[in-house]
Amino acid sequence: MTTPAPNLVPPFDRDTAAQKVRKAEDGWNSRDPEKVSLVYTVDSVWRNRAEFVNGREQIVEFLRRKWNKELDYRLIKELWAFDGDRIAVRFAYEWHDDAGNWYRSYGNENWEFAPDGLMHHRYACINDLPIKESDRLFHWPLGRRPDDHPSLSDLEL
């Protein structure tokens, strides 16, 4: 099993919390459900919108469904707050459905971590905004967001 680097375990400071957020963003931008699931405890508990997900097997199933629906998914996460073993994140991602309709989804997540740095609770609130393709702001090649790409704050999102 893959575990986080030793310096990315609670209690978090500003630097380690920001690193944890970027690693999460990178993982989700990989769109690899099995890889992403490894940063969560085997008994992780999620609330994502109105869906409740329990454990890695359900996480993998959820992420497969998500990325089969949300095509050309590109995500930016930003640290909002942290304390001890908890991190709050705001995020936005752009995607389109199979009919070519584009969306920018905005949200907030609250995370709680086990002592080994794996996430054991994730609560996400998300809203979808239909956008025109010409209004997209996230244009990097699929995968990891380049280091020089603007952040949410830089984009005034």
N, C-alpha and C positions, 0 to 999 in steps of 0.2 A: 504494500500500500504506500502511496506517495503521501508524505507529510510536508507541511510548510517548513521553510527555512527556520532555524531556531530563533532568529531575531524577529520573526513575525508571529509571535505568540503573545497572549495577554500577560501582563497589562500593556496596552498600547500607548505609545507616545505619538505626537503629531506625525513624525517621520514614518514610523512603522505602520500607523493607521493608513496613511496615504499610500504606502507601498502595498498594503493589503488590498486597498481599493483598486489600485492599478492592476494587480495580479488577477483580481476577480474580473475586471473589465477584459483583460487579455484572454482569460479563460472563456468567458461567454462569447467573445468575438471569434473564437475558434469554431464555435458551433459544433463542438464534439461532446455529446451528452455524457459519454462514459468518462472522458477526461474531466469534465466539469464536475461530475458527481463525486470525484475523489477528494475534493476540498471540503466536503460535508461529512459529518459523522454518519455512521451506518444507520443511526436512528434519528437523523435530522428531521425537524419539523418545520414545514413551510406553510405560509398562507400567501398565495399569489392571486391577487384580485379576489375572486370569490371561491377559489379552488384551494383545497387543503391537500398537502402532499406530505407523506410520511416515509422516510427512509430512502436510501440510495436507489433502490429498484424503481420506486415511484418517481424519483427525481429524473432518472434516465428516461422513463416513459413520458413524463411531462415535457422535458426538453425536446425529445424527438417530435412530439406533436407540435410544440411551439415553432420549431424551426422548419417544419414541413409547411406550416401556415404562413409564418413571417419570413418571406423570402428576401434575399439580399440584405440581411440584418446587419446593422452597424450600430454599435453602442458606445456611449461615453458615460462614465461614472465619475462622480466627484465627491470627495470627503465633505460631509456636512458637520459632523461632531463625533466625538469619541470619549469613552470613559471606561477605564479598566478593561473588561472583556467585551465591551459593546462598541459598535461603530454604526453611525447613521450616514446614509449615502443618498444623494439625489442623482438622478440619471435621466438621460433621454436616448432613445434609439429610433432609427428610421428603418422602414421596411415596406414591402408591398405585398399584396395578396396575389393569388393566381390570376386575377382579372386585371392586374396592373395598377390597382388603386394604391397610392402611396399614403403612408401615415408617419407621423412623428409621435411616439409614445413617451410620455413624461411620467416620472414617478419618484417615489421615495422608498428606501428599504431600511429596515432596522435589523441589525445582525447581532447575534450573541455567539461567542466562541467558547469551546472547551479549552482546558489548559494546554492541550497539544497544538492549538491553533486551528483546528478544524471547526467549521461553523456548525452549530447544532440548532440554531433557530434563525429563520429568515422570514420577515414579514414585509410584503411588498404591496404598495398601493400604486396603481397605474391608470392613466387616462390616455386615450388615443385621439389624436387630432388628425383628421384627413388633411393632406397637403397636396399641392400640385407637384409633379416631378420636378418642375423648374424651381420650386422652393426648397428643395433638398439642400442640406448643409454638410452632410457627411459623405464625402466623395472618395475616400481612400480605397485601395483595392481590398477585397474581402480579407478578413483576418485582423491582425493586431493593428490598432490605430497608431499611425506614425507619431513619434515623439514630438515632432514639430507641428502637428495638427492642433488647431485651437481647442481649448477646453470649453466646457459649458459656460463658464464665466466669461471667457474671451468672446464667445458667440452670443453673449447676453441672453442665454437660455436659462 
